[in-house]
Amino acid sequence: MSCTELPRIKEQLKEAYTTKLFFTDLNGRLKNLSINPDDIEMILENGVGIDGSSIAGIATVDNSDRILKPVMESFRLVDFGDHKVGFFVCQIYCQDGSRSTVDPRYVLERAIEKAAGEHQLKFIMGPEHEFFLLNGDEFNADSHTDKLGYFGSSAADIGEVVRQEIVDVLQRCGIKYEKTHHEVTSSQHEINLEPGDPLTIADRTILFEFVTKEVAAHYDLHATFMSKPFTDCNRNAFHIHVSFTDMEGKNLCYDEKGEHHLSGILMNFIGGITKHAREASIVFASTFNSYKAYVLDKEAPLVRGWGLRNRSSMVRIPHAIKPEATRMELRCPDAMGNVYLQFAILIFMGLAGIANKEDAGPPDVGSTYKNELQPKVLDRRFLPRDFFPALMEAENSSFMEESLGFDLFTNYMRIKVNEWEDYRTTITDFEHRRYLHI
């Protein structure tokens, strides 16, 4: 979007009830502030100041001033029917005018630049958005809003109404959806949108989360992207479909003469992902709740590997109806992480695999949930099965520090270690039930 678009944006903002600037902390939590739309031209040029020390991982109290600059291309006028919101995603700058090295969006920008500059690759990504619709934001016996299962349907299903309104709002923003449906667990839903370039799709994910929560609240429901709110049920995943092309747009994942019609460069890309999967796990599964999803037969991958159409594999090659649709799907992430960091580290992992010609190995055969592997407490054939070993893998990883950058990696690990300490030292009802009688 060029500066010639500014008059159109200013005109559309006259319709907005409020204008909001969005960004994320390192955890991936949405942050926003409202601005006077009359000042948008000045804010686009100069930004608006914030206290970065109050945002997780962004700044310290003794050097806290940061600048938010809206990304003009991210602008959407979000029409909720009874009101409209002017929406911008922002970049974070330091007070001297330089980009903040701990801005999660900047890491993704660097990954895209590296792919184009060193490998002449462009990426196409499409995540699957899964979420729960609950009766309120406090967990209790009445949290569920339905008793339906996969592709379930009921005349009384409020979830179907909410899903349709979400995609209607997005369509009025110019965003096309592909499909929506009820997921496996009661009260769980999935919406898939059109794929696109990583930055656009990451920014759109921020918009999707905002719209989903707003629409749910309109129906007095609470939308949550928490990975695993219910014991013994499937989690909310954030499967990421990935393909890449040359700079002219030719799909480089397909090779008519390659085994399974997959190109060597794609297999090297997958090899990089499987090699670095354990150390990158703390980005894809970024909370202690995330790891409670890594159990047998609940559609969360356990083993580092890849498979053809195999939904138990960490990396899956979906069926493609035409060569240019050939792609891979990463199935270990969940939606509680930072989407910019997840996209970025995925790209960095794959590029390292291409650069080092990593061997992806043979594909998984059959369900990885039913193989004869017996995991030990430390078993590098598997993804980390708990938050603490994931932290250890990342802490010892030069790859993670180099990819994320020293400042962001250091801040991120500090946040996650503190999160682990809070969890480690908190006494739960489970412990009372198991040990209080002793």
C-alpha positions in Angstrom: 0.0 0.0 0.0 1.6 3.3 -1.1 1.2 6.7 0.4 -1.5 7.3 -2.2 -3.7 5.1 0.0 -3.5 7.5 2.9 -6.5 9.6 1.8 -8.6 6.4 1.5 -7.5 5.3 5.0 -8.3 8.7 6.5 -11.7 8.7 4.9 -12.5 5.1 6.2 -11.4 6.1 9.7 -14.2 8.6 9.8 -16.5 5.6 10.0 -14.7 4.0 12.9 -16.0 4.1 16.4 -12.4 3.7 17.6 -9.0 3.3 16.0 -6.6 0.8 17.6 -2.9 0.0 17.2 -2.0 -3.7 17.9 1.3 -5.4 18.8 2.4 -8.4 20.8 4.6 -9.0 23.8 7.1 -11.8 23.6 4.6 -14.3 25.0 2.3 -13.5 22.0 -0.3 -11.7 24.1 -2.2 -9.1 22.2 -1.6 -5.5 23.3 -3.4 -2.4 21.9 -4.0 1.3 22.5 -6.6 3.6 20.9 -5.5 6.7 19.1 -7.2 9.8 17.7 -7.8 9.0 14.0 -7.4 12.8 13.3 -3.7 12.3 14.1 -3.1 9.2 11.9 -0.9 10.9 9.3 1.5 12.2 12.0 1.4 8.8 13.8 2.2 6.9 10.6 5.2 9.1 10.2 6.5 9.6 13.7 4.8 6.8 15.7 3.4 7.0 19.2 5.3 6.6 22.5 4.7 3.7 25.0 6.2 2.5 28.2 8.0 -0.6 27.0 9.0 -1.7 30.5 5.3 -2.7 31.2 5.3 -5.1 28.2 6.7 -8.5 28.8 10.2 -8.7 27.2 10.2 -5.4 25.4 12.2 -3.0 27.6 13.6 -2.3 31.1 12.4 0.3 33.6 15.6 2.3 33.3 15.3 2.5 29.4 11.6 2.1 28.8 10.6 4.5 26.1 9.6 2.8 22.9 7.8 4.0 19.7 4.9 2.2 18.0 4.6 2.8 14.2 1.6 1.5 12.4 2.2 -0.7 9.3 0.0 1.0 6.7 -0.4 -2.3 4.8 -2.0 -3.9 7.8 -4.9 -1.5 8.0 -8.4 -2.9 8.1 -11.7 -1.3 8.8 -13.3 -4.0 11.0 -17.1 -3.9 10.7 -18.8 -5.6 13.6 -22.3 -4.5 12.3 -23.1 -2.2 15.2 -19.7 -0.5 15.2 -16.5 -0.3 13.2 -12.9 -0.4 14.4 -9.9 1.0 12.6 -7.2 -1.7 12.9 -3.4 -1.4 12.5 -0.5 -3.7 13.4 2.6 -1.9 14.6 6.3 -2.2 14.5 8.3 -1.3 17.6 11.1 1.2 17.4 13.7 2.5 20.0 13.8 6.1 20.9 16.7 6.8 18.6 14.6 5.7 15.6 16.2 2.2 15.2 14.1 -0.9 15.0 13.8 -2.7 18.4 15.7 -6.0 18.2 13.1 -7.5 20.6 10.2 -6.7 18.4 8.8 -10.2 17.5 7.6 -8.9 14.1 11.2 -7.7 13.3 12.5 -11.3 13.8 10.0 -12.5 11.1 11.0 -9.7 8.8 14.7 -10.9 9.2 13.7 -14.5 8.4 11.9 -13.5 5.3 14.8 -11.3 4.2 17.3 -14.1 4.8 15.2 -16.5 2.7 15.0 -14.1 -0.2 18.5 -12.8 0.0 20.5 -16.0 0.6 18.2 -18.6 -0.9 15.9 -16.7 -3.4 12.9 -18.2 -1.7 9.5 -16.8 -0.9 7.1 -18.5 1.5 3.4 -19.1 1.6 1.8 -20.0 5.0 -1.6 -20.9 6.2 -2.4 -21.7 9.8 -5.4 -23.6 11.0 -7.2 -21.6 13.8 -8.6 -23.7 16.6 -10.3 -22.3 19.7 -12.9 -23.1 22.4 -16.1 -21.2 23.0 -16.9 -21.4 26.7 -19.6 -20.1 29.0 -17.4 -17.4 30.7 -13.7 -16.9 31.4 -13.7 -18.9 34.7 -13.4 -22.7 34.4 -16.2 -24.8 36.0 -18.5 -27.7 35.3 -20.7 -25.6 33.1 -17.9 -24.2 30.9 -18.9 -26.2 27.8 -21.3 -24.6 25.3 -22.1 -27.9 23.5 -21.6 -31.7 23.5 -20.8 -32.0 19.9 -17.8 -33.8 18.3 -15.8 -33.6 15.0 -17.9 -31.9 12.3 -20.8 -32.0 14.8 -24.0 -30.1 14.0 -27.1 -29.2 16.0 -29.9 -26.7 15.5 -29.1 -25.3 18.9 -25.4 -25.0 18.3 -24.5 -21.4 19.1 -20.9 -22.1 18.0 -21.9 -22.4 14.3 -23.5 -19.0 14.6 -20.4 -17.5 16.1 -18.1 -19.1 13.5 -20.2 -17.7 10.7 -20.2 -14.2 12.2 -16.4 -14.3 12.6 -15.9 -15.1 8.9 -18.5 -12.6 7.9 -16.6 -9.8 9.8 -13.4 -11.0 8.2 -14.9 -11.1 4.7 -16.0 -7.5 5.2 -12.3 -6.7 5.8 -11.4 -8.4 2.5 -10.3 -11.7 4.0 -11.5 -14.9 2.4 -12.2 -18.0 4.5 -11.9 -21.6 3.2 -13.9 -23.6 5.7 -15.2 -23.7 9.2 -16.3 -26.6 11.3 -16.7 -28.0 14.8 -13.6 -29.7 16.1 -13.1 -33.0 18.0 -13.7 -31.7 21.5 -16.9 -30.3 22.8 -17.1 -26.5 22.4 -14.0 -26.6 20.1 -14.0 -24.9 16.7 -11.8 -24.5 13.7 -11.6 -21.8 11.0 -9.3 -21.9 8.0 -8.5 -18.8 6.0 -6.7 -18.3 2.7 -2.9 -18.7 2.8 -0.5 -15.9 1.9 2.9 -14.4 2.6 4.2 -14.9 6.2 4.0 -11.2 7.4 0.5 -10.7 6.0 -0.7 -14.0 7.6 1.0 -13.2 11.0 -0.6 -9.8 11.0 -3.9 -11.4 10.0 -3.6 -13.8 12.9 -3.6 -10.9 15.3 -6.7 -9.6 13.6 -8.3 -13.1 13.8 -7.8 -13.4 17.5 -9.2 -9.9 18.1 -12.3 -10.5 15.9 -12.9 -14.0 17.4 -12.9 -12.7 21.0 -15.0 -9.7 20.1 -17.6 -11.7 18.3 -17.7 -14.4 21.1 -18.2 -11.6 23.7 -21.2 -10.3 21.7 -22.9 -13.6 22.4 -21.8 -13.6 26.1 -19.3 -16.3 25.4 -15.5 -16.5 26.0 -13.2 -17.5 23.2 -10.0 -19.1 24.3 -6.9 -20.2 22.4 -5.5 -22.0 25.5 -3.9 -25.2 24.4 -5.5 -27.7 26.7 -8.3 -26.5 29.0 -9.8 -30.1 29.5 -8.0 -33.2 30.8 -8.4 -36.2 28.5 -9.6 -34.1 25.5 -7.9 -32.9 22.4 -6.0 -29.6 22.5 -6.2 -26.4 20.5 -3.5 -26.8 17.9 -2.1 -24.2 15.5 -1.1 -26.3 12.5 1.0 -24.3 10.0 0.9 -25.2 6.3 4.1 -24.1 4.5 5.3 -24.0 0.9 7.9 -22.0 -0.8 8.5 -20.7 -4.3 11.3 -19.1 -6.3 11.2 -15.4 -6.7 9.0 -15.8 -9.8 6.4 -17.8 -7.9 7.2 -21.4 -9.1 6.5 -24.0 -6.4 9.8 -25.6 -5.3 8.3 -28.3 -3.1 7.2 -30.4 -6.0 9.5 -32.5 -8.1 8.0 -34.9 -10.7 11.0 -37.1 -10.5 11.5 -37.0 -6.8 10.4 -39.7 -4.4 6.8 -39.2 -3.6 7.1 -36.2 -6.0 8.8 -34.2 -3.3 11.8 -32.0 -4.1 15.2 -32.4 -2.5 15.1 -28.9 -1.2 11.8 -29.6 0.6 13.3 -32.7 2.2 16.3 -30.7 3.3 13.9 -28.1 4.7 12.1 -30.8 6.6 15.4 -32.2 7.8 16.2 -28.8 9.4 12.9 -28.8 11.1 13.2 -32.3 12.6 16.9 -31.6 13.6 16.1 -28.4 15.5 12.6 -29.4 16.8 13.6 -30.0 20.4 15.4 -26.8 20.9 12.7 -24.8 19.1 9.9 -26.4 21.0 9.8 -23.6 23.6 8.5 -21.3 20.8 6.0 -23.7 19.2 4.7 -25.0 22.6 5.5 -22.0 24.8 3.7 -22.7 28.1 3.6 -25.5 30.6 0.0 -26.1 29.6 1.2 -26.8 26.1 3.0 -29.9 27.0 0.0 -31.5 28.7 -1.3 -32.0 25.1 1.6 -34.3 24.2 -0.2 -37.5 25.0 -1.0 -40.6 22.9 -4.0 -40.5 20.5 -4.9 -36.8 21.1 -3.5 -35.6 17.7 -0.5 -33.8 19.1 2.8 -35.2 17.7 5.2 -36.9 20.0 8.0 -38.1 17.7 10.4 -36.0 15.7 9.7 -37.1 12.1 7.6 -36.6 9.0 5.0 -38.6 7.2 2.8 -38.7 4.1 -0.8 -37.8 4.9 0.0 -39.0 8.5 -1.7 -37.0 11.2 0.4 -38.5 13.9 3.6 -37.1 12.4 5.2 -33.9 13.5 5.6 -32.8 9.9 2.9 -34.0 7.5 2.7 -33.9 3.7 -1.0 -33.3 2.9 -2.6 -34.6 -0.2 -2.2 -32.0 -3.0 -4.8 -31.8 -5.8 -2.2 -30.2 -8.1 1.6 -29.9 -8.1 1.6 -26.2 -7.2 -0.3 -27.1 -4.0 2.5 -29.4 -2.7 3.3 -28.3 0.8 4.2 -29.4 4.3 2.3 -29.0 7.6 3.9 -28.5 10.9 1.6 -30.0 13.6 3.5 -29.3 16.9 2.6 -25.6 17.5 -0.3 -24.3 19.5 -2.0 -20.9 19.4 -0.7 -19.7 22.8 2.7 -18.8 21.3 3.9 -15.7 19.5 2.9 -16.1 15.9 5.7 -13.9 14.6 8.3 -16.0 16.5 6.7 -19.3 15.4 6.7 -18.3 11.7 10.2 -16.9 12.0 11.8 -19.9 13.8 10.1 -22.3 11.4 11.7 -20.5 8.4 15.1 -20.4 10.1 15.0 -24.1 10.9 14.2 -25.0 7.3 16.8 -22.6 5.9 19.4 -24.2 8.1 18.3 -27.6 6.8 18.7 -26.4 3.2 22.1 -24.8 3.9 23.4 -27.9 5.5 21.6 -30.4 3.3 20.0 -32.1 6.3 18.6 -35.6 5.7 14.9 -35.8 6.7 15.2 -39.6 6.9 12.5 -42.1 5.9 8.8 -41.2 6.5 6.9 -42.4 9.5 5.0 -45.6 8.8 1.7 -46.1 10.5 0.6 -44.3 13.6 3.5 -42.9 15.7 1.2 -43.3 18.7 1.3 -47.1 18.3 4.9 -47.8 17.5 7.2 -49.7 19.8 9.2 -46.7 21.1 9.2 -46.5 24.9 10.2 -43.0 25.8 12.6 -42.4 28.7 12.7 -39.3 30.8 15.2 -37.9 28.3 14.7 -39.3 24.8 15.8 -37.2 21.9 13.7 -39.2 19.4 10.7 -37.4 20.9 9.7 -33.8 21.3 10.1 -32.5 24.9 7.2 -33.8 26.9 7.4 -31.1 29.5 8.2 -27.4 29.9 11.4 -27.8 31.8 13.3 -30.1 29.3 12.1 -27.7 26.5 13.7 -24.9 28.4 16.9 -26.8 28.8 17.1 -27.6 25.1 16.6 -24.0 24.2 19.0 -22.7 26.8 21.8 -24.9 25.3 21.0 -23.9 21.7 23.3 -21.7 19.7 20.9 -22.0 16.8 18.0 -20.4 18.8 20.2 -17.5 20.0 21.5 -16.8 16.6 18.1 -17.0 14.9 16.1 -14.9 17.4 19.0 -12.6 18.2 20.8 -12.3 21.5 18.5 -9.6 23.1 15.2 -11.2 22.2 16.4 -14.7 23.0 17.7 -13.6 26.4 14.5 -11.8 27.3 12.4 -14.6 26.1 14.2 -17.2 28.1 14.0 -15.0 31.2 10.3 -14.8 30.8 9.9 -18.5 30.3 12.2 -19.5 33.2 10.1 -17.3 35.5 7.0 -18.9 34.2 8.4 -22.3 35.0 9.4 -21.2 38.5 5.8 -19.9 39.2 4.5 -23.3 38.0 7.1 -25.3 39.8 6.4 -23.7 43.2 2.6 -23.5 43.0 0.6 -26.1 45.0 -2.3 -27.5 43.1 -5.6 -29.3 44.0 -4.2 -32.4 42.4 -1.4 -32.5 45.0 -3.8 -31.9 47.8 -6.0 -34.9 46.6 -2.9 -37.1 46.2 -0.8 -36.3 49.3 -2.8 -34.5 52.0 -4.0 -37.7 53.5 -0.4 -38.8 54.2 
